[in-house]
Amino acid sequence: MNYTVIIIFTIVIILVSLQYTLNKILLELREIKQILRRKPK
């Protein structure tokens, strides 16, 4: 088997999962921000 193909494939999978995780975190942060804005000071 060609190791470079395996390495590239693994890196792509890691990047995609990182992107997904970061998007989830960003969405959560936006929700928290909206909740904080609604609270009266």
ABEGO torsion letter per residue (X at the ends): XBAAAAAAAAAAAAAAAAAAAAAAAAAAAAAAAAAAAABBX
